[in-house]
Amino acid sequence: MTNSHPQFGSSHQVSFRTPGLLAQILAIIIFLAIVAVLFVFLVPLALVLLVIGLVYFVYFKIKLALRRAHQPNGPLDGRRNVRVVERDE
């Protein structure tokens, strides 16, 4: 029986080397620095966007309530309650 993929045969041995201790420590420090920068910039940005979104939400809710109040038969309609009397002519 022949092996159709000789590169996967048992005659080849692969060894993996892990990065050294200094490289691992440096990678952890770089990762923590990136996370710290993201927290410093993204968290305040998210809070500012949340506040802006809430302000717009409240603004449009108030605008909608005032628009409804000015609609016919609303509390700020401005018309007097007048009854129409039909006369026989």
C-alpha positions in Angstrom: 0.0 0.0 0.0 1.4 3.3 -1.0 0.9 6.6 0.7 -0.6 9.1 -1.7 0.5 12.0 0.6 4.1 11.5 1.4 4.3 14.8 3.4 2.1 13.2 6.0 4.2 10.1 6.5 5.8 9.1 9.7 9.2 10.0 8.5 8.6 13.7 9.0 8.6 15.1 12.5 7.2 18.5 13.3 8.2 20.3 16.5 6.5 23.5 17.7 8.3 26.1 19.7 6.4 28.3 22.1 7.4 31.9 22.3 9.8 32.8 25.0 8.8 34.1 28.4 9.9 37.7 27.5 7.8 37.6 24.3 4.7 36.4 26.3 5.1 39.1 28.9 5.5 41.7 26.2 2.4 40.4 24.4 0.4 40.6 27.6 1.5 44.2 28.3 0.6 45.3 24.8 -2.8 43.6 25.1 -3.5 45.3 28.4 -2.4 48.7 27.0 -4.8 48.3 24.0 -7.6 47.3 26.4 -6.9 50.3 28.6 -6.9 52.7 25.7 -10.2 51.2 24.5 -11.7 51.7 27.9 -10.4 55.3 28.2 -11.9 56.3 24.8 -14.9 54.0 24.2 -16.6 54.0 27.5 -16.9 57.8 27.7 -17.9 57.9 24.0 -20.6 55.3 24.7 -21.9 57.3 27.7 -22.0 60.5 25.7 -23.9 58.8 22.9 -26.3 57.3 25.4 -27.0 60.7 26.9 -27.5 62.3 23.5 -29.8 59.5 22.5 -31.9 60.0 25.7 -32.1 63.7 25.2 -33.4 63.2 21.6 -35.8 60.6 22.8 -37.2 63.0 25.5 -37.3 65.9 23.0 -39.3 63.9 20.4 -41.7 62.6 23.1 -42.4 66.1 24.3 -42.8 67.4 20.7 -45.2 64.5 20.0 -47.2 65.3 23.2 -47.5 69.0 22.3 -48.5 68.1 18.7 -51.3 65.9 20.1 -52.4 68.6 22.5 -52.9 71.0 19.6 -54.9 68.5 17.5 -58.7 68.9 17.3 -60.3 68.3 20.6 -57.0 68.3 22.4 -56.4 70.3 25.6 -54.7 73.1 23.7 -57.1 73.1 20.7 -58.1 76.7 21.2 -61.6 76.3 19.9 -64.7 77.1 21.9 -67.2 74.4 22.6 -69.9 75.7 20.3 -73.0 73.7 19.4 -74.5 74.0 15.9 -78.1 74.8 15.9 -80.0 73.8 12.8 -82.9 76.2 11.9 -85.8 75.4 9.8 -86.0 77.8 6.9 
